[in-house]
């Protein structure tokens, strides 16, 4: 760029760049491609389609970390919603404009429409770039193997295995209803299913529907009777052009259907369908990303063959199989089962606390970002736009308590226009008592010069309603360090507070019920199952007279007597717990219960004392907490994405400033600003990796299988693996795979001369030591504590911090005990009860 440009001209150029970022779906620093490599991903469909999102994630994972001078952007044809030449012509004009001065070094296309478009316009739009295609259905029609500099991944759904699974799981099936939209891609999928069904014509009638409305499809589904199975091929738009979200369509069909529903793609899995031979868009994108990485590393595209990999796997929903009472022996061997029952009922209070902690960390990060951007005067207008878009409240006051700025959310809440609030104080806006409290908080920040956190405050809405908030106030200082004002950020915690209070209320209620004997307690003769004694609450809960309960068989209270196995159990001593059963009252009303009991011997006879609790309310509470957690995760994602976008723009402004400013003192402050931005980058990355930890229940995991799968993501050329953990299962968070991935990745990155990695066990009292080690250079003694703490900067340090936190969820600790110069040695101490060995594991 010409350094003689005025600051005004630079600002106008940056304003145009901001508009381009807001109007396009591109990611990456395409404007910095003067000497680097540029990858363009061209999708056939729209970015909100789950299939498209999965492929994008796979491509990014397959590419791995990009070099500093390499960037990637995404474009979308939206062919599924607009399959017309007019749409293609408009997209062509748009792409010609965007890339006329930006050479494309590599073009990645997804699905058929994008490949056809890319081949047609490769020369005039895409700089005659090499093409890698993925998720290709129409190989025989397009014949990409006849074009130069073209390779990729052929999409291969496997309806035959899915049809075979239908007959295996439901052998009485006589009719299969196939749902495929009446679009180009839908017809192609239907034809593949027809070919696969030819071997099964003598077993069932296959019916295909597609050229109808979505509502008519739902009506057809409701009318299906036992002996029919439904197979969803593809349905995102009906004959009227009405668009349907694919996953929601599958979820609705499964919900209203009285017969089993099967599917072929991963975006329909886990939505109430049985499952099938599932095609993974992520896997196809991952393979394409790996091909792209090889080309960027210098490999000729002609040396990379077209891949016809079968990216499908048998995946079934255990809960749906249970719903249709499918015996476990019918499930095909090697299948992946979703929604298997947890080992015990999870405690959700910890999840609420974890979510609140994430909000606190996020609020601190946002306030830090706000302070930095306010110091940079040239980004003030953009920062105000960001703050107005935030779901929380943001404000800026001078040291006299006079408002200099308040975001739109705050103005709307208190009923003041944004142009009126500047120059006012808290006493002009709120009742005297509240204003005094706010002013005292500001005075504390100004006097101490330190941030001040208020875990719970209130704000008075214009209607008079008090809204609970969590607030953080930070001092603003000038170049001399003097406090010139206060900046604050607050978030509405109404939902979190309500959930917490509801949880505490539920806890107190069940505690009082226990103290007062508010459980149905029975004394049962183990040999006959007869009830010999029952408390008054049992009478109230089941609706029988006590005289009716005495002498009744305990199975008579169960709504599912075939699953009641307490009395027939071979156990004769000790305790037992049944987390969920359904019982029924005398009136016939079914309700869920939790059963805790103990076997004991009295005068040579085995007795059972059982406490039965009605858990109807608790199940409803758990569902509410789950929904609240999903909202918190969405908020975290949106806020983090906004921060990343604004940090990118701030870095750009700093780079422009560095090109213009020649004052040494100014350059020193610019470098400090860059350092602060990098720190926020690292914090955002840590937040991203940390957000989902602990949100899913811990499970028993085969250590050998998880370790092998983790290292399959890494390049292990020249490294020998020594694995001695056969039959070992440990109880850990589902992120255990990332533990092993970060440990091995740390060896490869920092071990310098690693040729051997290994994992083994040692017994230490009642604990088990799970040891990972390598033969690299090892870790210096003064560095051992830092690599597992928040004091270490850099990506690798964040990875090892995640290792510590993931293991700590189930009480597993980790330390580094290797000798520097001979290799790294990480010791994970697994407490008693959190590990077991199973024989016959191969």
C-alpha positions in Angstrom: 0.0 0.0 0.0 1.2 3.6 -0.8 2.4 5.0 2.5 1.6 8.5 1.4 -2.1 7.8 1.8 -3.8 10.1 4.3 -5.4 8.8 7.5 -8.8 9.8 6.1 -8.3 7.7 3.0 -7.1 4.7 5.0 -10.2 5.0 7.3 -12.5 5.0 4.2 -10.7 1.9 2.8 -11.2 0.1 6.1 -14.9 1.0 6.2 -15.3 -0.7 2.8 -13.5 -3.7 4.2 -15.8 -3.9 7.2 -18.9 -3.8 4.9 -17.4 -6.6 2.8 -16.9 -8.7 5.9 -20.5 -8.1 7.0 -22.0 -8.9 3.6 -19.9 -12.0 2.7 -19.5 -15.4 4.2 -15.8 -15.5 3.7 -13.4 -16.3 6.5 -9.7 -15.6 6.5 -7.5 -12.7 5.6 -8.0 -12.6 1.9 -6.7 -9.0 1.8 -3.3 -10.1 3.0 -2.7 -12.5 0.0 0.0 -10.4 -1.7 2.7 -13.1 -1.3 0.8 -16.0 0.2 -1.5 -18.9 -0.9 -5.3 -18.5 -1.1 -7.8 -21.4 -0.9 -11.4 -21.0 -2.0 -14.1 -23.4 -0.9 -17.1 -23.4 -3.2 -20.2 -25.0 -1.6 -23.2 -26.2 -3.7 -25.7 -25.4 -0.9 -26.4 -22.7 1.6 -24.2 -22.3 4.8 -27.1 -23.0 7.2 -27.5 -26.5 5.9 -26.1 -29.0 8.4 -24.6 -31.1 5.6 -22.6 -28.1 4.4 -21.5 -27.1 7.9 -20.2 -30.7 8.6 -18.2 -30.7 5.3 -16.7 -27.3 6.2 -15.6 -28.5 9.6 -14.1 -31.6 8.0 -12.1 -29.5 5.5 -10.7 -27.2 8.2 -9.8 -30.2 10.4 -8.1 -32.0 7.4 -6.1 -28.9 6.5 -4.8 -28.5 10.0 -3.1 -25.3 11.1 -2.5 -23.1 8.1 0.8 -21.3 7.4 0.9 -17.6 8.4 0.7 -16.6 4.7 -2.2 -18.9 3.8 -5.9 -18.0 4.1 -9.2 -19.7 3.2 -12.6 -18.3 2.2 -16.0 -19.9 1.6 -18.6 -19.2 -1.1 -22.1 -20.7 -1.6 -24.2 -21.4 -4.7 -27.4 -22.1 -2.7 -28.3 -24.5 -5.4 -30.8 -26.6 -3.4 -33.0 -23.5 -2.7 -32.4 -21.8 -6.1 -31.7 -24.5 -8.8 -31.9 -22.1 -11.7 -29.6 -20.7 -14.4 -30.5 -17.2 -13.2 -29.1 -18.0 -9.8 -25.9 -19.3 -11.4 -25.5 -16.2 -13.5 -25.9 -13.9 -10.5 -23.3 -15.9 -8.5 -21.0 -15.9 -11.6 -21.1 -12.1 -11.7 -20.5 -11.8 -7.9 -17.5 -14.1 -8.0 -16.0 -12.4 -11.0 -16.2 -9.1 -9.1 -14.7 -10.6 -5.9 -11.8 -12.6 -7.4 -10.9 -10.5 -10.5 -7.8 -9.2 -8.6 -7.4 -12.1 -6.1 -5.6 -15.1 -7.6 -7.0 -18.5 -6.4 -4.3 -21.0 -5.7 -6.6 -24.0 -4.9 -10.3 -24.5 -5.4 -12.2 -27.0 -3.2 -15.8 -27.8 -4.4 -18.5 -29.7 -2.5 -21.4 -31.7 -4.1 -22.1 -31.8 -7.8 -23.3 -28.2 -8.7 -20.2 -26.5 -7.3 -17.8 -28.9 -9.3 -19.7 -28.3 -12.6 -19.5 -24.5 -11.9 -15.8 -24.7 -11.0 -14.9 -26.7 -14.1 -16.9 -24.4 -16.3 -15.3 -21.1 -15.0 -11.9 -22.3 -13.7 -9.9 -20.4 -16.3 -11.7 -17.0 -16.3 -12.7 -16.7 -12.6 -10.5 -19.1 -10.5 -7.1 -18.4 -12.1 -6.9 -21.9 -13.6 -6.5 -23.3 -10.1 -6.3 -27.0 -9.3 -9.6 -28.4 -8.2 -10.3 -30.8 -5.3 -13.9 -32.0 -5.2 -15.8 -33.8 -2.4 -19.2 -35.3 -1.7 -19.6 -36.0 -5.5 -22.7 -38.0 -6.5 -22.7 -37.7 -10.3 -19.2 -39.0 -11.1 -20.3 -40.9 -14.2 -22.2 -37.8 -15.6 -19.4 -35.3 -14.9 -16.4 -37.5 -15.3 -13.9 -35.3 -13.4 -11.2 -37.8 -14.1 -11.1 -36.5 -17.7 -10.1 -33.0 -16.6 -6.6 -31.9 -15.8 -5.5 -30.8 -12.3 -8.6 -32.3 -10.8 -9.0 -34.9 -8.0 -11.2 -35.4 -5.0 -13.6 -37.6 -3.0 -16.6 -39.4 -4.5 -19.7 -39.5 -2.3 -21.0 -43.0 -1.7 -24.1 -43.5 0.4 -24.8 -47.1 1.3 -28.5 -47.7 1.2 -28.0 -51.4 0.8 -26.6 -51.8 4.3 -29.4 -49.6 5.6 -32.1 -51.8 3.9 -30.3 -54.9 5.2 -30.4 -53.3 8.7 -34.2 -52.7 8.4 -34.8 -56.5 7.8 -32.3 -57.5 10.5 -33.8 -55.2 13.2 -37.5 -55.5 12.0 -37.7 -58.9 10.3 -41.5 -58.6 9.8 -41.1 -55.6 7.5 -43.2 -56.0 4.3 -43.3 -52.4 3.1 -40.6 -49.7 2.9 -41.7 -46.1 2.2 -38.8 -44.0 0.7 -38.9 -40.2 1.1 -36.8 -38.2 -1.4 -37.5 -34.6 -2.5 -38.3 -34.0 -6.1 -35.1 -32.0 -6.8 -32.1 -32.9 -8.9 -30.1 -34.3 -5.9 -33.2 -35.9 -4.4 -33.9 -37.8 -7.6 -30.3 -38.9 -7.7 -30.5 -40.3 -4.2 -33.8 -42.0 -5.0 -32.3 -43.7 -8.0 -29.3 -45.0 -5.9 -31.9 -46.5 -3.4 -33.8 -48.1 -6.2 -30.7 -49.9 -7.4 -29.9 -51.0 -3.9 -33.5 -52.3 -3.4 -33.4 -54.7 -6.3 -32.0 -57.5 -4.2 -34.9 -57.1 -1.7 -37.9 -57.0 -4.0 -39.1 -60.4 -2.9 -39.0 -59.4 0.8 -40.9 -56.0 0.7 -42.7 -53.5 -1.4 -40.8 -50.3 -2.0 -42.8 -47.1 -2.4 -41.3 -43.7 -3.3 -42.8 -40.3 -2.7 -41.3 -36.9 -3.6 -43.4 -34.7 -5.8 -45.7 -33.6 -2.9 -45.8 -31.0 -0.2 -44.2 -31.5 3.2 -47.6 -31.5 4.9 -48.7 -34.3 2.6 -45.6 -36.3 3.6 -46.4 -35.9 7.2 -50.0 -37.2 6.5 -48.5 -40.2 4.7 -46.2 -40.9 7.6 -49.1 -40.8 10.1 -51.1 -43.3 8.1 -48.3 -46.0 8.0 -49.2 -49.2 10.0 -47.0 -51.9 11.6 -45.0 -53.9 9.0 -43.9 -50.7 7.3 -40.5 -49.0 7.7 -39.7 -45.4 6.5 -36.4 -44.5 4.9 -35.5 -40.8 4.6 -33.2 -40.2 1.6 -33.2 -36.4 1.3 -35.9 -33.8 2.0 -35.1 -30.0 2.3 -37.7 -28.6 -0.2 -41.1 -29.8 -1.4 -42.8 -29.4 -4.7 -44.1 -25.9 -3.9 -40.5 -24.7 -3.2 -41.1 -24.5 0.6 -37.8 -25.0 2.4 -37.5 -27.4 5.3 -34.6 -27.7 7.6 -33.3 -31.3 7.0 -32.7 -32.3 10.6 -36.0 -30.8 11.8 -37.9 -32.7 9.0 -36.3 -36.0 10.2 -37.2 -35.1 13.8 -40.8 -34.4 12.9 -41.2 -37.6 10.8 -39.8 -39.7 13.6 -42.0 -38.0 16.2 -45.3 -38.6 14.4 -44.5 -42.0 12.9 -45.8 -45.2 14.6 -43.3 -47.2 12.6 -39.5 -47.1 12.6 -37.8 -44.4 10.6 -34.3 -44.9 9.1 -31.9 -42.4 7.5 -28.7 -42.3 5.4 -26.9 -39.0 6.5 -25.3 -37.9 9.7 -27.3 -34.7 10.0 -30.5 -36.8 10.5 -29.0 -39.0 13.2 -29.9 -38.7 16.8 -33.2 -36.9 16.0 -35.6 -39.8 16.8 -34.7 -41.9 13.8 -33.5 -45.5 14.2 -30.3 -44.8 12.2 -28.7 -46.9 9.4 -25.6 -46.9 7.3 -24.7 -43.3 7.9 -22.7 -41.1 5.5 -20.5 -38.5 7.2 -20.1 -35.1 5.5 -17.3 -34.4 8.0 -15.3 -37.4 6.9 -15.5 -36.5 3.2 -14.5 -32.9 4.0 -11.6 -34.2 6.1 -10.2 -36.3 3.3 -10.5 -33.3 0.9 -8.7 -31.1 3.5 -5.9 -33.6 3.7 -5.5 -33.5 -0.1 -5.4 -29.7 0.0 -2.7 -29.8 2.7 -0.5 -32.1 0.5 -0.9 -29.7 -2.5 0.0 -26.7 -0.4 3.1 -28.6 0.8 4.3 -28.9 -2.8 2.8 -32.2 -4.0 1.6 -32.3 -7.6 -2.2 -32.8 -7.8 -1.6 -35.5 -10.6 0.0 -37.6 -7.9 -3.1 -37.6 -5.7 -5.6 -40.2 -6.9 -9.4 -39.8 -6.8 -10.8 -41.4 -3.6 -13.9 -43.6 -3.6 -13.8 -44.1 0.1 -16.9 -45.6 1.8 -17.4 -43.0 4.5 -20.4 -44.7 6.0 -20.8 -46.5 9.3 -23.7 -48.3 11.0 -25.1 -46.0 13.6 -28.3 -46.6 15.6 -30.1 -44.7 18.3 -30.3 -47.0 21.4 -33.3 -45.1 22.8 -35.3 -45.6 19.6 -34.4 -49.3 19.5 -35.7 -49.6 23.1 -38.9 -47.7 22.1 -39.6 -50.4 19.4 -38.4 -53.2 21.8 -35.7 -54.4 19.4 -33.7 -57.2 21.0 -30.0 -56.4 21.4 -28.9 -59.5 19.6 -30.4 -58.1 16.4 -28.1 -55.1 16.4 -25.4 -55.6 13.7 -21.9 -56.2 15.2 -19.6 -53.2 15.2 -22.5 -50.7 15.2 -22.2 -47.4 17.0 -25.0 -46.8 19.5 -26.2 -43.3 20.5 -28.1 -42.3 23.7 -27.1 -45.4 25.7 -28.3 -45.2 29.3 -25.9 -43.4 31.6 -24.2 -45.2 34.5 -26.1 -43.1 37.1 -28.3 -40.0 37.3 -26.1 -36.9 36.8 -26.0 -34.0 39.3 -26.9 -30.8 37.4 -25.9 -28.3 40.0 -22.3 -28.5 38.9 -23.4 -27.7 35.3 -25.1 -24.5 36.4 -22.0 -23.4 38.3 -19.8 -24.2 35.4 -22.1 -22.2 33.0 -22.0 -19.3 35.4 -18.2 -19.5 35.5 -18.0 -19.4 31.7 -20.2 -16.3 31.7 -17.9 -14.6 34.3 -14.8 -15.4 32.3 -16.5 -14.2 29.1 -17.6 -11.0 30.8 -14.0 -10.3 31.9 -12.7 -11.0 28.4 -15.3 -8.7 26.8 -14.6 -5.9 29.3 -10.8 -6.2 28.6 -11.5 -6.0 24.9 -13.8 -3.0 25.4 -11.0 -1.2 27.3 -8.5 -1.8 24.5 -10.8 -0.7 21.8 -11.8 2.5 23.6 -8.1 3.5 23.9 -7.9 3.1 20.1 -9.9 6.3 19.2 -10.0 5.4 15.5 -12.2 2.3 16.1 -14.7 4.1 18.4 -17.6 4.0 15.9 -17.1 0.3 15.1 -16.9 -0.5 18.8 -20.1 1.3 19.5 -21.8 -0.8 16.8 -20.4 -4.0 18.5 -21.7 -2.9 21.9 -25.1 -2.1 20.6 -25.3 -5.6 19.2 -24.4 -7.3 22.5 -27.2 -9.0 24.5 -25.8 -7.4 27.7 -25.6 -3.9 29.1 -22.5 -1.7 28.4 -21.8 1.8 29.6 -19.0 4.3 30.0 -18.8 7.1 32.7 -16.2 9.7 33.5 -14.8 9.9 37.0 -17.7 12.3 38.1 -20.3 9.6 37.2 -21.5 11.3 34.1 -22.5 8.9 31.3 -20.4 9.3 28.1 -22.0 6.3 26.4 -24.6 3.5 27.0 -25.4 0.7 24.5 -28.9 0.3 22.9 -29.8 -2.6 25.2 -29.4 -0.5 28.3 -31.2 2.5 26.8 -34.1 0.3 25.7 -34.4 -1.3 29.2 -34.5 2.0 31.2 -36.6 3.8 28.5 -34.1 6.5 27.5 -33.0 7.4 24.0 -29.3 6.8 23.2 -28.8 10.4 22.3 -30.3 11.6 25.6 -28.2 9.6 28.1 -24.9 11.3 27.5 -24.3 13.9 30.1 -26.7 12.4 32.7 -25.9 10.7 36.0 -27.4 7.8 37.8 -29.4 10.2 39.9 -31.1 11.4 36.7 -32.1 7.9 35.6 -32.8 5.8 38.7 -34.4 6.1 42.2 -32.1 7.8 44.7 -31.4 4.5 46.7 -30.3 2.6 43.6 -28.3 5.6 42.1 -26.4 5.9 45.4 -25.4 2.3 45.4 -24.2 2.5 41.8 -22.2 5.6 42.6 -20.6 3.9 45.6 -19.5 1.1 43.4 -18.0 3.5 40.9 -16.2 5.4 43.7 -14.6 2.1 44.8 -13.3 1.4 41.3 -11.9 4.9 41.0 -10.3 4.9 44.4 -8.7 1.5 44.1 -7.8 1.7 40.4 -8.8 -2.0 40.2 -11.7 -3.9 38.6 -14.8 -4.5 40.7 -17.1 -7.5 40.3 -20.7 -7.5 41.6 -22.0 -11.1 41.4 -25.6 -9.9 41.7 -27.0 -6.4 41.2 -30.4 -5.2 40.0 -31.5 -2.6 37.4 -34.9 -1.0 37.3 -36.7 -1.6 34.0 -38.9 1.3 32.6 -42.0 -0.8 33.6 -40.7 -0.9 37.2 -39.6 -4.5 37.1 -36.2 -5.3 38.8 -33.9 -7.3 36.6 -31.0 -9.3 38.3 -27.6 -8.7 36.8 -24.0 -9.7 37.2 -21.8 -6.6 36.7 -18.1 -6.0 36.2 -16.7 -2.4 36.4 -13.2 -1.6 35.2 -11.2 1.7 35.7 -10.1 3.6 32.6 -6.7 5.2 32.9 -4.7 7.7 30.9 -1.1 7.4 29.8 0.1 8.5 33.3 -2.0 5.8 35.0 -4.6 8.2 36.4 -8.2 6.9 36.5 -10.3 9.0 34.2 -13.5 7.0 34.3 -15.3 3.7 34.6 -16.4 1.2 32.0 -19.0 -1.5 32.9 -20.6 -4.6 31.4 -23.5 -6.4 32.8 -25.5 -9.5 31.9 -29.1 -10.4 32.7 -29.0 -13.5 35.0 -32.8 -14.0 35.4 -32.8 -17.4 33.8 -29.6 -18.6 35.7 -30.9 -17.3 39.0 -34.3 -18.9 38.4 -32.7 -22.2 37.5 -30.4 -22.0 40.6 -33.3 -21.2 42.9 -35.4 -23.9 41.4 -32.5 -26.4 41.9 -32.0 -25.3 45.5 -35.7 -25.5 46.2 -35.8 -29.0 44.7 -32.8 -30.0 46.9 -34.4 -28.6 50.0 -37.7 -30.2 49.2 -36.3 -33.7 48.8 -34.1 -33.3 51.9 -37.1 -32.4 54.0 -39.1 -35.3 52.5 -36.3 -37.6 53.5 -36.1 -36.2 57.1 -39.9 -36.6 57.4 -40.0 -40.0 55.9 -41.7 -38.7 52.7 -40.8 -41.8 50.8 -42.7 -45.0 50.3 -40.9 -47.6 52.5 -41.6 -51.3 52.3 -40.5 -54.4 54.2 -40.5 -57.3 51.7 -40.2 -61.0 52.1 -37.5 -61.9 49.5 -38.6 -65.5 49.1 -42.2 -64.6 48.2 -42.2 -61.0 47.2 -44.9 -60.2 49.7 -45.1 -56.8 51.4 -45.0 -57.3 55.2 -44.9 -53.6 56.2 -45.4 -50.2 54.6 -45.3 -46.6 55.9 -48.1 -44.0 55.7 -46.5 -42.2 52.7 -46.7 -45.5 50.7 -50.5 -45.5 51.4 -50.7 -41.9 50.2 -48.5 -42.4 47.2 -50.2 -45.5 45.8 -53.7 -44.9 46.9 -54.2 -48.2 48.7 -55.3 -48.8 52.2 -52.5 -50.0 54.4 -54.5 -53.3 54.9 -54.5 -53.7 51.1 -50.8 -53.2 50.8 -49.9 -55.7 53.5 -49.7 -59.1 51.8 -49.7 -57.7 48.3 -46.8 -58.8 46.0 -44.4 -56.0 45.3 -44.6 -56.5 41.5 -48.3 -55.6 41.6 -47.2 -52.0 42.1 -45.0 -52.0 39.0 -46.3 -50.8 35.6 -43.6 -52.9 34.0 -43.5 -56.1 36.0 -41.4 -58.0 33.5 -38.5 -55.7 34.2 -38.8 -55.9 38.0 -35.8 -58.1 39.0 -35.2 -57.2 42.6 -36.7 -60.3 44.0 -35.2 -62.8 41.4 -31.7 -61.3 41.8 -29.0 -63.7 42.9 -27.7 -61.0 45.3 -28.5 -61.8 48.9 -26.6 -59.1 50.8 -25.7 -55.5 50.3 -27.5 -52.5 48.8 -29.1 -52.0 45.4 -30.3 -48.9 43.5 -32.7 -48.7 40.5 -32.6 -45.2 39.1 -35.8 -45.4 37.1 -38.9 -47.6 37.0 -42.5 -46.9 36.3 -45.1 -47.8 39.0 -48.8 -47.4 39.0 -51.3 -46.2 41.6 -54.5 -48.0 42.5 -56.3 -45.7 40.1 -54.1 -47.0 37.2 -52.0 -43.8 36.9 -48.4 -44.5 35.9 -45.6 -42.5 37.4 -41.7 -42.7 37.5 -40.0 -43.8 40.7 -36.5 -44.3 42.0 -35.8 -47.3 44.2 -33.1 -47.7 46.8 -32.9 -50.8 49.0 -30.9 -53.3 51.0 -30.9 -57.1 51.5 -30.5 -58.2 55.0 -30.7 -61.5 56.9 -33.0 -61.7 59.9 -33.4 -65.0 61.8 -32.1 -67.0 58.8 -34.5 -65.4 56.3 -33.6 -62.8 53.6 -35.6 -59.6 53.7 -35.6 -56.5 51.6 -36.2 -52.9 52.8 -36.9 -50.6 49.9 -37.4 -46.9 49.7 -39.4 -45.7 46.7 -39.6 -42.1 45.7 -41.8 -40.5 43.1 -39.4 -38.6 40.7 -41.9 -37.0 38.3 -41.0 -33.5 39.3 -37.3 -34.2 39.1 -37.4 -35.5 35.5 -39.2 -32.3 34.5 -36.5 -30.2 36.3 -33.7 -32.0 34.5 -35.3 -31.3 31.1 -35.5 -27.6 32.0 -31.8 -27.5 33.0 -30.8 -29.2 29.8 -32.6 -26.5 27.8 -31.0 -23.7 29.8 -27.6 -25.2 29.2 -28.1 -25.2 25.4 -29.0 -21.5 25.5 -25.9 -20.7 27.5 -23.7 -22.6 24.9 -25.3 -20.7 22.0 -24.7 -17.4 23.8 -21.0 -18.4 24.4 -20.6 -19.3 20.7 -22.2 -16.0 19.4 -20.2 -13.8 21.8 -16.9 -15.6 21.0 -17.5 -15.2 17.2 -18.2 -11.5 17.6 -15.0 -11.1 19.6 -12.9 -12.8 16.9 -14.4 -10.6 14.2 -13.7 -7.4 16.0 -10.2 -8.6 17.0 -9.4 -9.2 13.3 -10.5 -5.6 12.5 -8.5 -4.2 15.4 -5.4 -6.0 14.2 -5.9 -4.5 10.8 -6.1 -1.0 12.2 -2.9 -1.6 14.2 -1.1 -2.8 11.1 -2.2 0.3 9.2 -1.0 2.4 12.1 2.4 0.7 12.1 2.8 1.5 8.4 2.1 5.2 9.0 3.5 6.0 12.5 7.2 6.7 12.7 7.4 7.9 16.3 9.4 5.4 18.4 7.2 6.0 21.5 4.0 5.5 19.4 5.5 2.3 17.9 6.1 1.1 21.5 2.5 1.5 22.4 1.4 -0.1 19.2 3.4 -3.2 20.0 1.9 -3.3 23.5 -1.6 -3.1 21.8 -0.7 -6.0 19.6 0.5 -8.0 22.6 -2.8 -7.3 24.3 -4.7 -8.5 21.3 -2.6 -11.7 21.2 -3.5 -12.3 24.8 -7.2 -12.0 24.1 -6.8 -14.3 21.1 -5.3 -17.0 23.4 -8.1 -16.4 25.9 -10.8 -16.8 23.2 -9.1 -20.0 22.0 -9.0 -21.4 25.6 -12.7 -20.5 26.1 -13.6 -22.3 22.8 -11.8 -25.5 23.8 -13.1 -25.3 27.4 -16.8 -24.5 26.8 -18.1 -28.1 26.3 -16.1 -29.8 29.0 -18.3 -31.5 31.6 -21.5 -30.8 29.7 -21.9 -34.4 28.8 -21.9 -37.2 31.4 -18.7 -39.1 32.1 -18.6 -42.6 30.7 -16.5 -45.8 30.9 -14.0 -45.8 28.1 -11.6 -48.4 26.6 -8.2 -46.7 27.0 -6.5 -48.6 24.3 -9.3 -47.9 21.7 -9.5 -44.2 22.6 -5.7 -43.8 22.5 -5.4 -45.4 19.1 -8.3 -43.3 17.7 -6.7 -40.1 19.1 -3.3 -40.7 17.4 -5.0 -41.5 14.1 -5.5 -37.8 13.7 -1.8 -37.2 13.8 1.1 -37.9 11.4 3.0 -40.7 13.1 5.7 -41.3 10.5 8.9 -42.7 12.1 7.3 -43.0 15.5 6.9 -46.5 17.2 3.8 -47.0 19.5 4.1 -49.1 22.6 0.6 -49.7 24.1 0.2 -51.9 27.2 -3.3 -51.1 28.6 -5.3 -54.1 27.2 -8.7 -54.5 28.8 -8.4 -51.2 30.8 -11.5 -49.1 31.2 -11.5 -45.7 33.0 -14.4 -43.5 34.0 -13.7 -40.1 32.4 -15.2 -37.2 30.5 -16.0 -37.9 26.8 -13.1 -35.5 26.0 -10.6 -38.2 27.0 -9.6 -38.6 23.4 -8.4 -34.9 23.4 -6.2 -35.8 26.5 -4.3 -38.3 24.5 -4.3 -36.2 21.4 -2.7 -33.2 23.2 -0.1 -35.4 25.0 1.1 -37.1 21.7 0.9 -33.8 19.8 3.1 -32.2 22.6 5.6 -35.0 22.1 5.8 -34.5 18.3 5.9 -30.7 18.5 8.4 -30.2 21.4 10.1 -33.6 21.8 12.6 -32.8 19.0 13.8 -36.4 18.5 10.8 -38.5 19.5 10.9 -42.0 17.9 8.9 -43.9 20.6 5.7 -43.1 22.5 4.0 -45.4 24.9 1.2 -45.8 27.4 1.2 -48.3 30.3 0.0 -48.7 33.9 1.4 -49.2 37.4 -0.5 -49.9 40.6 0.1 -47.5 43.5 -1.9 -48.7 46.5 -5.6 -48.6 45.6 -4.9 -46.0 42.8 -3.9 -46.8 39.3 -1.1 -44.9 37.6 -1.8 -44.4 33.8 1.6 -43.4 32.4 2.3 -41.8 29.0 5.9 -41.3 28.0 8.2 -40.6 25.1 12.0 -40.8 24.3 12.3 -37.1 23.3 14.2 -34.4 25.0 11.8 -34.2 27.9 10.7 -31.2 30.0 13.2 -29.0 32.0 12.6 -29.3 35.8 11.7 -25.6 36.2 9.1 -26.0 33.4 7.2 -29.0 34.7 4.6 -27.1 36.8 4.1 -24.3 34.2 3.1 -26.5 31.3 0.0 -27.6 33.3 -0.9 -24.2 34.6 -2.4 -21.0 33.2 0.9 -19.2 33.5 2.2 -20.7 30.2 1.5 -18.8 27.1 1.0 -20.4 23.7 -1.2 -23.0 22.0 0.7 -26.0 23.4 0.3 -24.8 27.0 -3.4 -24.3 26.5 -3.7 -27.9 25.2 -2.0 -29.3 28.3 -4.2 -27.1 30.6 -7.2 -28.7 28.9 -5.7 -32.1 29.6 -5.5 -31.3 33.3 -9.1 -29.9 33.4 -10.6 -32.8 31.4 -9.1 -35.4 33.7 -10.0 -33.4 36.9 -13.7 -33.7 36.0 -13.7 -37.3 37.3 -11.0 -36.8 39.9 -8.0 -37.9 37.8 -4.8 -35.8 38.5 -1.7 -35.5 36.2 1.9 -34.6 36.8 5.1 -34.6 34.7 7.8 -36.7 36.3 10.2 -37.4 33.4 14.0 -36.7 33.4 15.1 -33.9 31.2 17.2 -35.3 28.4 15.7 -38.8 28.4 12.1 -38.0 27.6 8.7 -36.7 28.9 6.7 -38.8 31.4 3.1 -37.8 32.3 1.6 -39.7 35.2 -2.2 -39.8 35.5 -3.5 -41.0 38.9 -6.9 -42.7 38.6 -8.6 -43.2 42.0 -10.2 -46.4 43.1 -13.6 -46.9 41.6 -12.8 -45.0 38.4 -10.9 -47.9 36.7 -11.5 -51.5 35.9 -10.0 -54.3 33.8 -12.2 -56.5 31.6 -11.1 -59.8 30.2 -11.8 -60.9 26.6 -11.2 -57.4 25.2 -9.5 -57.7 21.8 
